[in-house]
Amino acid sequence: MRTEERHPDTAGLAAMATDDIVRKMSTEDEKAVEAVKAAIPDICVAAEMVAETYSSGGKVVYVGAGTSGRIAATDVSEISQCYGIEPGRFQVLIAGRAFMQSVSGAEDDTEAAHKDLNAALTSPVRIGEGVAVVQAQVDRLPADLVIGVSASGRTPYVVEAIRYAARRGAKTIGIANNPGAPLLHESEHSILLDTGPEVIAGATRLKAGTAQKMALNMISVAAMAKCGRIKDNLMTHLAPMNDKLRLRAIRIVMSQLGLDESAAKKRLEDASWNLPAALGS
């Protein structure tokens, strides 16, 4: 695996001056950008798949282990708050639920992959405004989408989750940093982010993780734009849960309705700080 290889340009890294270490890391991070650019056509397809899944009432479930799972969790948490997505529509599964620290053997547990994914796909969700269909009005559940993220592309928990998702009829996307990885072959649609060897051999939290975060950012933003959760370049479905976000909501109402700050704030208060309602959308 390229992500496990020793990088020829960073031999002797531990003895280098701090400036040299940082500059070499900066140079390598540029390769993450290059890898993402090369994958743009596949990233676009993934964004369309996410948008279609959300618009049809399905769930989007991200699956990862270690750093990849935590990066996916960051994206999911932001989607909910920034775009006002109903609870349960976007979910993340991390092997061993290892959000803060590693759990021994978790990424090798294929039985847990079945159990965790089954629970995620069968959990009830509320289908809210802006969604094209309501579950009770269709003959079968809308198709769900499972996105596996793994730098190696061979993490058993993630690969088995993708296989299990396919057997259940869900659509699947695999994101990996190694050419020819099993995850890419097992997925209906695949995204290769070929970032090569890391500055520290095997430390995929570095540029492999950076490339994953960039790709997931692009997928979620493009999907939310396609689903009408963004207007112009504004978070018009934002959930204003704190003072900073309430001020942002006020600015959005001012911008969209041509109101002054006082009138915009009152409109939001009258709408119980429901931004779409305040905007009349």
Residue pairs with C-beta under 8 A, 6 or more apart in sequence:
1 152
1 153
1 154
1 178
1 181
2 177
2 178
2 179
2 194
2 195
2 196
2 197
3 151
3 152
3 177
3 178
3 195
3 196
3 197
3 198
3 202
3 204
3 208
4 152
4 197
4 201
4 202
5 196
5 197
5 201
6 197
6 201
7 28
7 196
7 197
7 198
7 199
7 201
9 24
10 24
10 199
10 200
13 21
13 24
13 199
13 200
16 24
24 199
25 199
25 206
28 198
28 199
28 206
28 207
29 206
29 207
29 210
31 195
31 196
31 207
32 193
32 195
32 207
32 208
32 210
32 211
32 214
33 211
33 214
35 177
35 193
35 194
35 195
35 207
35 211
36 43
36 193
36 211
36 214
36 215
36 218
38 194
39 191
39 192
39 193
39 215
40 218
42 189
42 190
42 191
42 192
43 191
43 215
43 218
43 219
43 222
44 222
45 189
46 147
46 173
46 189
46 191
46 215
46 219
47 218
47 219
47 220
47 222
47 223
47 226
48 223
48 226
49 145
49 171
49 173
49 189
50 60
50 145
50 147
50 219
50 220
50 223
51 222
51 223
51 224
51 226
51 227
53 59
53 60
53 142
53 143
53 144
53 145
53 171
54 60
54 85
54 89
54 131
54 223
54 227
55 131
55 132
55 226
55 227
56 131
56 132
56 133
56 142
56 143
57 127
57 131
57 132
57 133
57 134
57 135
57 138
57 142
58 141
58 142
58 143
58 144
58 145
59 88
59 89
59 90
59 91
59 120
59 121
59 125
59 144
59 145
60 89
60 90
60 91
60 144
60 145
60 146
60 147
61 90
61 91
61 92
61 93
61 117
61 120
61 121
61 144
61 145
61 146
61 147
61 165
62 69
62 72
62 73
62 75
62 76
62 90
62 91
62 92
62 93
62 146
62 147
62 149
63 69
63 72
63 92
63 93
63 113
63 116
63 117
63 146
63 147
63 148
63 149
63 157
63 158
63 161
63 162
64 70
64 71
64 72
64 73
64 92
64 93
64 94
64 95
64 148
64 149
64 150
64 155
64 158
65 94
65 95
65 96
65 98
65 106
65 107
65 150
65 155
65 157
65 158
66 94
66 95
66 98
66 102
66 107
66 205
67 151
67 204
67 205
67 209
68 149
68 150
68 151
68 155
68 158
68 204
68 209
68 212
69 92
69 93
69 94
69 95
69 98
69 149
70 94
70 99
71 149
71 209
71 212
71 213
71 216
72 92
72 94
72 147
72 149
72 212
72 216
73 92
73 94
73 99
74 213
75 213
75 216
75 217
75 220
76 90
76 91
76 92
78 220
79 85
79 90
79 220
79 224
80 87
80 90
80 239
81 238
81 239
81 241
81 245
82 224
82 235
82 238
82 239
83 224
83 229
83 230
83 235
83 237
83 238
84 229
84 237
84 238
84 239
84 275
84 276
85 229
85 237
86 125
86 126
86 127
86 128
87 125
87 126
88 123
88 124
88 125
88 126
89 125
91 120
91 123
93 113
93 116
93 117
93 120
93 161
95 103
95 106
95 107
95 109
95 112
95 113
95 155
95 157
95 158
96 102
96 103
96 105
96 106
96 107
96 109
96 112
97 103
98 106
106 112
106 157
107 155
107 156
107 157
107 158
108 156
108 157
109 156
109 157
110 156
110 157
110 160
112 157
113 156
113 157
113 158
113 160
113 161
113 164
114 160
114 161
114 164
116 161
117 146
117 161
117 164
117 165
117 168
118 164
118 168
121 144
121 165
121 168
121 170
127 133
127 134
127 135
129 276
130 227
130 228
130 229
130 237
130 276
133 142
135 141
135 142
143 169
143 170
143 171
144 165
144 168
144 170
144 171
145 170
145 171
145 172
145 173
146 161
146 162
146 165
146 170
146 171
146 172
146 173
147 172
147 173
147 174
147 175
148 158
148 159
148 161
148 162
148 172
148 173
148 174
148 175
148 183
148 187
149 158
149 175
149 176
149 212
149 216
150 158
150 159
150 174
150 175
150 176
150 181
150 183
151 176
151 177
151 178
151 204
151 208
151 209
151 212
152 176
152 177
152 178
152 181
152 204
153 159
153 174
153 176
153 177
153 178
153 181
153 182
153 183
153 184
154 178
154 181
154 182
154 183
155 183
158 183
159 182
159 183
159 186
162 172
162 174
162 183
162 186
162 187
163 186
165 171
165 172
166 172
166 186
166 188
171 188
171 189
172 186
172 187
172 188
172 189
173 187
173 188
173 189
173 190
173 191
174 181
174 183
174 184
174 186
174 187
174 189
174 190
174 191
175 183
175 190
175 191
175 193
175 212
175 215
175 216
176 183
176 184
176 190
176 191
176 192
176 193
177 192
177 193
177 194
177 195
177 204
177 208
177 211
177 212
178 192
178 194
179 192
179 194
181 192
183 190
184 190
184 192
191 215
193 208
193 211
193 212
193 215
195 207
195 208
195 210
195 211
198 204
198 206
198 207
198 208
199 206
199 207
200 206
221 230
224 230
229 235
229 236
229 237
230 236
230 237
231 256
231 281
234 252
234 255
234 256
235 248
235 252
236 252
236 256
236 275
236 276
236 279
236 281
237 275
237 276
238 245
238 248
238 249
238 252
238 275
239 245
239 275
240 246
240 248
240 249
240 268
240 273
240 275
246 268
246 273
249 268
249 273
249 275
249 278
250 261
250 264
250 265
250 268
251 264
252 275
252 279
253 259
253 264
253 267
253 268
253 275
253 278
253 279
254 260
254 261
254 264
256 279
257 264
257 267
257 279
259 267
267 278
268 274
268 275
268 278
270 278
271 277
271 278
